[in-house]
Amino acid sequence: MSLPNLEVIAGSLASGLLLGGSLSLIALGLSISLGVMRLVNLAHGELLVCGAYLSYFLLNYFGIDPILGLPLVGAMVAVIALPFHRLLIAPLAGKGMEAPMMTMFGVSIKRLWGSKEFST
């Protein structure tokens, strides 16, 4: 039985650390959202995926490295998320946790399925 290649071990370790860091940042964002605003933002994941697609777009069409384009992508996602907050969340601020959570759940479903109609 031979020992694993050091390059494979180093690559796996780096990949695991990067994935763990990404997941911890996502969890931190959800935790801050719940702690500060007392609301579970169910569209949080869609905004993260939107940021990933924007980063991919900037890399392919403009050649901007994803790490260097991170401030730009963050600003673009903030511009996308701001109308959700101003138009949907802020008017429901004093109405408990359920109304904003269901509103963001509806936004999440709308962003997932778009304008397609389904019937059973």
Secondary structure, DSSP 8 states (H G I E B T S, - for coil): -----HHHHHHHHHHHHHHHHHHHHHHHHHHHHHHHH----TTHHHHHHHHHHHHHHHHHHH---TTTTHHHHHHHHHHHHHHHIIIIIGGGTTS-SHHHHHHHHHHHHHHHHTT-----
